[in-house]
């Protein structure tokens, strides 16, 4: 019985030792330093993902607000621009008609 148990443990150890060197096995135990490095990496990745999500939602909110403002204020703004252009048109024509001096 003990021989069978010993054989089983050897098989498990061999199967686990075939794994990548970065993965803890029976022969390569996980150390506390490895846990801290892995945790730091995960926290960093989660922080990056959270920041990307926040930026995406902020961008969506800004675009939505811009569309709402343009839809609401666009006609009034266009009218003001055209009115201003209409008042400045004589000056623009006069400036364009003057000969260009190098």
C-alpha positions in Angstrom: 0.0 0.0 0.0 2.8 2.4 0.9 4.6 1.6 -2.3 1.4 2.4 -4.3 1.1 5.8 -2.5 4.8 6.5 -3.2 4.3 5.7 -6.8 1.2 8.0 -7.0 3.1 10.9 -5.4 5.9 10.4 -7.9 3.4 10.5 -10.8 1.8 13.7 -9.5 5.2 15.3 -9.0 6.3 14.4 -12.5 3.0 15.7 -14.0 3.4 19.0 -12.1 7.1 19.4 -13.0 6.2 19.3 -16.7 4.4 22.6 -16.2 5.9 26.0 -17.0 8.7 27.1 -14.7 6.6 30.2 -13.6 3.8 28.0 -12.3 4.3 26.7 -8.7 4.6 22.9 -8.6 5.4 20.4 -5.9 9.1 20.9 -6.7 8.9 24.7 -7.1 6.8 26.1 -4.3 5.2 29.6 -4.4 7.2 32.0 -2.3 5.9 35.1 -0.5 7.9 37.3 -2.9 6.2 35.7 -5.9 2.8 36.4 -4.2 3.6 40.1 -3.7 4.9 40.5 -7.3 1.8 38.8 -8.7 -0.5 40.9 -6.5 1.3 44.1 -7.5 1.0 43.1 -11.2 -2.7 42.4 -10.8 -3.4 45.6 -8.9 -1.6 47.5 -11.6 -3.5 45.8 -14.4 -6.8 46.4 -12.6 -5.9 50.1 -12.1 -5.1 50.4 -15.8 -8.4 48.8 -16.8 -10.3 51.0 -14.4 -8.7 54.1 -15.8 -9.4 53.0 -19.4 -13.1 52.4 -18.5 -13.4 55.8 -16.7 -11.8 57.6 -19.7 -14.2 55.8 -22.1 -17.2 56.7 -20.0 -16.0 60.3 -19.7 -15.5 60.6 -23.4 -19.0 59.2 -24.1 -20.5 61.7 -21.6 -18.6 64.6 -23.2 -19.6 63.6 -26.7 -23.3 63.2 -25.6 -23.2 66.6 -23.9 -21.6 68.3 -26.9 -24.3 66.8 -29.2 -27.0 68.1 -26.9 -25.5 71.6 -26.7 -25.1 71.8 -30.5 -28.7 70.5 -31.1 -30.0 73.1 -28.6 -27.8 76.1 -29.4 -26.8 75.4 -32.9 -29.5 77.4 -34.8 -29.0 80.4 -32.4 -25.2 80.2 -32.9 -25.5 80.0 -36.6 -27.7 83.0 -36.7 -25.2 85.0 -34.6 -22.3 84.0 -36.9 -24.3 85.0 -40.0 -25.3 88.3 -38.4 -21.7 89.1 -37.5 -20.5 88.1 -41.0 -23.2 90.2 -42.6 -22.0 93.3 -40.6 -18.4 92.7 -41.4 -18.9 91.8 -45.0 -18.3 95.4 -46.3 -15.0 95.6 -44.5 -14.0 92.1 -45.8 -14.8 93.1 -49.4 -12.9 96.4 -49.0 -9.9 94.7 -47.6 -10.0 92.1 -50.4 -10.3 94.8 -53.1 -7.2 96.7 -52.0 -4.0 96.0 -54.0 -1.6 93.8 -52.1 1.6 95.5 -51.1 4.6 93.2 -50.7 
